[in-house]
Amino acid sequence: MPYDIVVCVKQVPDTANITAQAMKEDGTINRSALPAIFNPEDLHALELGLEIRDRYGGRVTALSMGPPKAAEVLRDCLYRGADRTILLTDRRAAASDTLATSYILSQAIRTIGRYDLVLCGRQAIDGDTAQVGPQCAEKLGIPQITYVEQLIGIDGRTVRVRRNVGRGWEVVEGRLPLLMTVIDTANKPRPPSAKRMMRYKRARAEAELAAQARQSLRDVSAEQRQAELKRQAEALRSQGLLIEQWDLDDIDADLSRCGLAGSPTKVFRVQGIVLTKEGYTQIPPTEEGIRRLIHELVVDRTLG
């Protein structure tokens, strides 16, 4: 039995490569100073969706909310096997917290129409809240299974999975339609296919085409630039290379529930830690070295 699967993916700053410019003066992330990557657990969610499609048949749609640059992760989804990609980008969605983000994504999923499974990574490494997936399920009015680490099987409209519960695991069942959040031990994501990379390397969203047109067609009128943009978009669409692009109007979103207006989260305090000590101390891997290390940690009140 084939299944329609929606996978929510996100482009995030690479928090493993932090620099001194990672934070702005107001305490927010300076995304331009950090390389952007595919959110790791979303990659495992995509792999689970592809495994289900390969095993039972169906269609995998990758959905990403973000700036035009987020189309990069959607191309990666195409390289790995996604059947359809949708970029949800709108300046009015900027500064959305988890509540506003989950509302926008749930509206986009409703706009997609038929779906049997919605898959998300457990959490994004730029927020670590693990809230968006469960909030989407609540807004869609469907059941959810979190911390999924293994798909046991699907029998008609019943899904059976193993979920991680911290110090153990449990096997649970759920009825479709269903949302699941996936952890990083669930599978090993497949690499991009060389054949699909050659096929989809020119795939673009309209926002990307517009940015390219502004750079390459500076000396033409706005009307000429728009005509060229339309021509390029139609050419890509005819080849199946146009990444679908939606805004808040396309998903019939209530603007009072989007962006800053729809985000009740308030930051109580942002605390920056400045490391003042220069250089480093090398501790030999001996019993005496370990004793000296523990003594230093106690004196510095790192321990005790």
C-alpha positions as CSV (number, residue, x, y, z in Angstrom):
1,M,0.0,0.0,0.0
2,P,1.6,3.3,-1.1
3,Y,1.9,6.2,1.4
4,D,2.1,10.0,1.0
5,I,4.9,11.2,3.3
6,V,5.8,14.8,4.2
7,V,9.2,15.4,5.7
8,C,9.9,18.7,7.4
9,V,13.6,19.8,7.0
10,K,15.5,22.8,8.1
11,Q,18.7,24.6,7.2
12,V,20.6,25.5,10.4
13,P,23.9,27.2,11.5
14,D,26.7,24.7,12.0
15,T,27.0,24.9,15.8
16,A,30.0,22.6,15.7
17,N,32.0,25.4,14.1
18,I,31.5,28.4,16.5
19,T,33.5,31.5,16.0
20,A,33.8,34.7,18.0
21,Q,31.3,36.3,15.7
22,A,28.6,33.7,16.3
23,M,26.5,36.0,18.4
24,K,25.3,39.6,17.7
25,E,25.3,42.3,20.4
26,D,21.6,41.7,21.1
27,G,22.3,38.0,21.9
28,T,20.8,36.6,18.7
29,I,22.6,34.2,16.4
30,N,24.7,35.8,13.7
31,R,23.8,33.3,11.0
32,S,26.0,35.0,8.4
33,A,29.1,34.1,10.4
34,L,28.3,30.4,10.6
35,P,28.2,27.9,7.7
36,A,24.7,26.5,7.0
37,I,24.1,22.8,7.1
38,F,21.2,20.3,6.8
39,N,19.8,19.8,10.4
40,P,21.2,16.4,11.3
41,E,18.1,14.7,12.7
42,D,16.0,16.0,9.9
43,L,18.4,14.0,7.6
44,H,17.5,10.9,9.5
45,A,13.8,11.8,9.2
46,L,14.2,12.1,5.4
47,E,16.0,8.7,5.3
48,L,13.1,7.1,7.2
49,G,10.6,8.6,4.7
50,L,12.7,7.3,1.8
51,E,12.9,3.8,3.4
52,I,9.1,3.7,3.8
53,R,8.6,4.8,0.2
54,D,11.1,2.3,-1.1
55,R,9.5,-0.5,1.0
56,Y,5.8,0.2,0.6
57,G,5.6,2.6,-2.4
58,G,4.3,6.2,-2.3
59,R,5.7,9.7,-2.5
60,V,8.1,11.8,-0.3
61,T,7.6,15.6,-0.2
62,A,10.3,17.6,1.5
63,L,9.1,20.9,3.1
64,S,11.4,23.6,4.4
65,M,10.5,27.0,6.0
66,G,13.3,29.5,5.8
67,P,15.0,32.2,3.7
68,P,15.7,31.6,0.0
69,K,19.0,30.0,0.9
70,A,17.1,27.1,2.5
71,A,16.6,25.8,-1.0
72,E,20.1,24.3,-0.6
73,V,18.8,21.6,1.7
74,L,15.8,20.9,-0.6
75,R,18.3,20.3,-3.5
76,D,20.1,17.9,-1.1
77,C,16.7,16.2,-0.6
78,L,16.3,15.8,-4.3
79,Y,19.8,14.3,-4.6
80,R,18.9,11.7,-1.9
81,G,15.6,10.7,-3.5
82,A,12.8,13.1,-2.6
83,D,10.0,13.2,-5.1
84,R,8.8,16.8,-4.4
85,T,10.2,19.8,-2.7
86,I,8.5,22.9,-1.3
87,L,10.3,26.1,0.0
88,L,8.1,28.2,2.3
89,T,9.7,31.6,2.4
90,D,8.2,34.9,3.5
91,R,9.7,37.9,5.3
92,R,6.5,38.1,7.4
93,A,7.5,34.7,9.0
94,A,10.8,36.1,10.3
95,A,11.4,35.9,14.1
96,S,8.9,33.0,14.5
97,D,9.2,31.0,17.7
98,T,8.3,27.3,17.9
99,L,4.6,28.2,18.3
100,A,4.5,30.3,15.2
101,T,6.7,28.0,13.2
102,S,4.6,24.9,14.0
103,Y,1.4,26.9,13.0
104,I,3.0,27.9,9.6
105,L,4.2,24.4,8.9
106,S,0.9,22.8,9.8
107,Q,-0.9,25.2,7.4
108,A,1.6,24.3,4.7
109,I,1.0,20.5,5.3
110,R,-2.8,21.1,5.1
111,T,-2.1,23.0,1.8
112,I,-0.2,20.0,0.5
113,G,-3.4,18.0,0.9
114,R,-3.3,14.3,1.3
115,Y,-0.7,12.9,3.7
116,D,-0.4,9.7,5.6
117,L,2.9,10.4,7.6
118,V,4.6,13.6,8.7
119,L,8.2,13.1,9.7
120,C,10.4,15.6,11.5
121,G,13.8,15.4,13.2
122,R,13.5,15.3,17.0
123,Q,15.0,18.8,17.3
124,A,17.0,21.4,15.4
125,I,20.6,22.1,16.7
126,D,20.1,25.8,16.6
127,G,17.3,25.7,19.2
128,D,17.3,22.2,20.8
129,T,13.6,22.6,21.9
130,A,12.1,19.5,20.4
131,Q,8.8,21.4,20.3
132,V,8.0,22.0,16.7
133,G,7.1,18.4,15.7
134,P,4.7,17.7,18.6
135,Q,3.1,21.2,18.2
136,C,2.5,20.5,14.5
137,A,0.8,17.2,15.4
138,E,-1.5,19.1,17.8
139,K,-2.4,21.7,15.3
140,L,-3.1,19.1,12.6
141,G,-5.2,17.1,15.1
142,I,-3.3,13.8,14.5
143,P,-1.5,11.4,16.8
144,Q,2.2,11.6,17.3
145,I,5.1,9.2,18.2
146,T,8.3,10.9,19.4
147,Y,11.9,9.7,19.7
148,V,11.5,7.1,16.9
149,E,14.6,4.9,16.5
150,Q,13.3,2.0,14.4
151,L,10.4,1.4,12.0
152,I,9.2,-2.2,12.6
153,G,6.5,-2.1,10.0
154,I,3.3,-0.7,8.6
155,D,0.2,-2.9,8.2
156,G,-2.5,-1.0,6.3
157,R,-3.2,2.1,8.4
158,T,-1.3,0.9,11.5
159,V,2.4,1.9,12.1
160,R,4.5,-0.1,14.5
161,V,7.8,1.5,15.7
162,R,10.4,1.3,18.5
163,R,10.9,4.6,20.4
164,N,13.8,5.5,22.7
165,V,12.7,6.3,26.3
166,G,16.1,7.3,27.7
167,R,17.3,4.2,29.5
168,G,15.5,1.8,27.3
169,W,12.9,1.5,24.5
170,E,9.3,0.6,23.9
171,V,7.3,-0.7,21.0
172,V,4.2,1.4,20.2
173,E,1.6,1.5,17.5
174,G,-0.2,4.4,15.9
175,R,-3.0,4.9,13.4
176,L,-2.4,6.9,10.2
177,P,-2.4,9.8,9.6
178,L,0.5,10.2,12.1
179,L,3.4,12.5,12.9
180,M,6.7,11.0,14.1
181,T,9.9,12.7,15.3
182,V,13.1,10.8,14.5
183,I,16.4,10.6,16.4
184,D,19.9,10.2,15.1
185,T,20.2,6.4,15.9
186,A,17.2,5.5,13.7
187,N,19.3,4.9,10.5
188,K,22.3,5.8,8.4
189,P,21.3,8.4,5.8
190,R,22.0,7.4,2.3
191,P,24.5,9.5,0.4
192,P,23.4,11.7,-2.5
193,S,23.0,9.8,-5.7
194,A,25.5,10.9,-8.4
195,K,22.9,10.4,-11.0
196,R,20.3,12.5,-9.2
197,M,22.9,15.2,-8.5
198,M,23.5,15.5,-12.2
199,R,19.8,15.6,-12.8
200,Y,18.9,18.2,-10.2
201,K,22.0,20.3,-9.8
202,R,20.3,23.1,-11.7
203,A,17.1,22.9,-9.7
204,R,16.2,26.4,-8.3
205,A,13.4,28.2,-6.4
206,E,12.1,31.4,-7.9
207,A,13.7,33.4,-5.1
208,E,17.1,32.1,-6.1
209,L,16.4,33.0,-9.7
210,A,15.4,36.5,-8.7
211,A,18.6,37.0,-6.7
212,Q,20.7,35.8,-9.7
213,A,18.7,38.1,-12.0
214,R,19.4,41.1,-9.8
215,Q,23.1,40.4,-10.0
216,S,23.4,39.5,-13.7
217,L,20.8,41.9,-15.1
218,R,21.6,45.2,-13.3
219,D,21.4,47.3,-16.4
220,V,18.0,46.4,-17.6
221,S,14.6,47.7,-16.6
222,A,12.5,46.0,-13.9
223,E,10.0,44.8,-16.6
224,Q,12.7,43.2,-18.6
225,R,14.2,41.5,-15.5
226,Q,10.8,40.2,-14.5
227,A,10.2,38.8,-18.0
228,E,13.5,37.1,-18.0
229,L,12.8,35.7,-14.5
230,K,9.5,34.3,-15.8
231,R,11.1,32.8,-18.8
232,Q,13.8,31.0,-16.7
233,A,11.2,29.7,-14.2
234,E,9.0,28.3,-17.0
235,A,12.1,26.6,-18.6
236,L,12.9,24.9,-15.2
237,R,9.3,23.9,-14.6
238,S,9.1,22.2,-18.0
239,Q,12.2,20.2,-17.1
240,G,10.9,19.4,-13.6
241,L,13.7,21.5,-12.0
242,L,11.7,24.3,-10.4
243,I,11.6,24.0,-6.6
244,E,8.0,25.0,-5.6
245,Q,7.9,28.2,-3.6
246,W,5.1,29.3,-1.3
247,D,4.5,32.3,0.9
248,L,2.1,32.9,3.8
249,D,-0.7,33.8,1.4
250,D,-0.4,30.6,-0.5
251,I,-1.1,28.6,2.7
252,D,-3.9,30.9,3.9
253,A,-2.0,31.7,7.1
254,D,-3.4,34.0,9.8
255,L,-0.7,36.7,9.9
256,S,-1.4,37.4,13.6
257,R,-0.1,33.9,14.3
258,C,3.1,34.3,12.3
259,G,6.4,35.9,12.8
260,L,7.0,38.2,15.8
261,A,3.3,38.9,16.2
262,G,2.5,35.2,16.7
263,S,5.5,34.4,18.9
264,P,4.8,34.8,22.7
265,T,8.3,33.5,23.7
266,K,10.2,36.0,25.7
267,V,13.9,35.8,26.3
268,F,14.5,36.5,30.0
269,R,18.3,36.8,29.8
270,V,21.1,36.3,27.4
271,Q,24.4,35.5,29.1
272,G,27.7,35.6,27.3
273,I,30.7,33.7,28.5
274,V,34.1,35.3,27.8
275,L,37.2,33.1,28.1
276,T,40.1,35.2,29.4
277,K,42.8,32.6,29.9
278,E,45.3,32.4,27.1
279,G,47.1,29.2,26.0
280,Y,46.6,25.8,27.4
281,T,47.9,23.3,29.9
282,Q,48.9,19.8,28.8
283,I,48.3,17.1,31.3
284,P,50.3,13.9,30.9
285,P,48.2,10.6,30.9
286,T,49.6,9.4,34.2
287,E,48.2,9.0,37.7
288,E,50.2,12.1,38.8
289,G,48.9,14.1,35.9
290,I,45.3,13.1,36.8
291,R,45.8,14.1,40.5
292,R,47.3,17.5,39.4
293,L,44.3,18.0,37.0
294,I,41.7,17.3,39.8
295,H,43.6,19.6,42.2
296,E,43.5,22.4,39.7
297,L,39.8,21.9,39.0
298,V,39.1,22.0,42.7
299,V,41.2,25.1,43.3
300,D,39.5,26.9,40.4
301,R,36.1,25.8,41.9
302,T,35.2,24.0,38.7
303,L,34.6,21.0,40.9
304,G,33.4,21.1,44.5
